[in-house]
Amino acid sequence: MLKTGILNPAVLSLLARVRHTNTLVIADRGFPFWPHIETVDLSLVDDIPTVLQVLDAIRPDFVIGRVYAAEEFKQQNDKTRQRALSARLADIPLVFEPHLEFKKRVPHAIGLIRTGDTIQYANLIIESA
């Protein structure tokens, strides 16, 4: 029995299948459903969990090479939220691109983790190193 780290078996299974340069989407509650992409829905209620909480949970065991986010995140969220994201990534490159371009990357992801996040454009695509 697992006592620490990720306990959710569906999330563990999804993470175990991500290989070098594969991507994983961590999405807010309003992100569109993609029927052909495996989705693990962790949403419980508003903001539980958040995208950043899920990122924090997988960081210790996931080697991230790059992170993609929507350019609109910077336009719709204050500097405090922007710094919270940047602080969690430290030296990991964070690439901002228009939301429409961001969504073009989604079909190539190994899977998607849906959260209860209500922050506008909080979605991330993390690429394994």
Backbone hydrogen bonds, N-H to C=O, Kabsch-Sander energy under -0.5 kcal/mol:
donor,donor_aa,acceptor,acceptor_aa,energy
12,L,8,N,-2.4
13,S,9,P,-2.3
14,L,10,A,-2.1
15,L,11,V,-2.8
16,A,12,L,-2.2
17,R,13,S,-0.8
17,R,14,L,-1.0
18,V,15,L,-1.3
21,T,128,S,-1.0
22,N,19,R,-2.3
24,L,126,I,-2.1
25,V,111,G,-2.4
26,I,124,L,-2.8
27,A,25,V,-0.5
27,A,113,I,-2.9
29,R,117,D,-1.9
31,F,28,D,-1.4
37,I,34,W,-2.1
40,V,112,L,-2.9
41,D,39,T,-0.6
42,L,40,V,-0.8
42,L,114,R,-2.9
44,L,45,V,-0.7
44,L,48,I,-2.3
45,V,48,I,-1.1
47,D,116,G,-3.8
48,I,45,V,-2.3
54,V,50,T,-2.0
55,L,51,V,-2.6
56,D,52,L,-2.7
57,A,53,Q,-2.0
58,I,54,V,-2.1
59,R,55,L,-1.9
61,D,58,I,-1.3
62,F,58,I,-0.7
62,F,59,R,-0.9
64,I,62,F,-0.9
65,G,127,E,-3.3
66,R,127,E,-1.3
67,V,93,P,-2.3
68,Y,125,I,-3.0
69,A,95,V,-2.4
70,A,123,N,-0.5
71,E,97,E,-3.1
73,F,70,A,-1.9
74,K,71,E,-1.1
75,Q,71,E,-0.9
76,Q,72,E,-2.3
77,N,73,F,-1.2
82,Q,78,D,-2.0
83,R,79,K,-2.7
84,A,80,T,-1.9
85,L,81,R,-1.8
86,S,82,Q,-2.3
87,A,83,R,-2.9
88,R,84,A,-1.2
89,L,85,L,-1.0
89,L,86,S,-0.6
90,A,86,S,-1.5
92,I,89,L,-2.8
95,V,67,V,-3.3
95,V,93,P,-0.5
96,F,94,L,-0.6
97,E,69,A,-2.0
101,E,98,P,-0.7
102,F,98,P,-2.6
103,K,99,H,-2.5
104,K,100,L,-0.8
104,K,101,E,-0.5
105,R,101,E,-0.6
105,R,102,F,-1.5
106,V,102,F,-0.6
108,H,105,R,-1.5
109,A,106,V,-2.3
110,I,23,T,-3.0
111,G,23,T,-0.6
112,L,38,E,-2.4
113,I,25,V,-3.0
114,R,40,V,-2.4
114,R,112,L,-0.6
115,T,27,A,-2.4
116,G,49,P,-2.4
122,A,119,I,-1.3
124,L,26,I,-2.7
125,I,68,Y,-2.2
126,I,24,L,-3.0
126,I,124,L,-0.5
127,E,66,R,-3.1
128,S,22,N,-2.8
129,A,63,V,-2.4
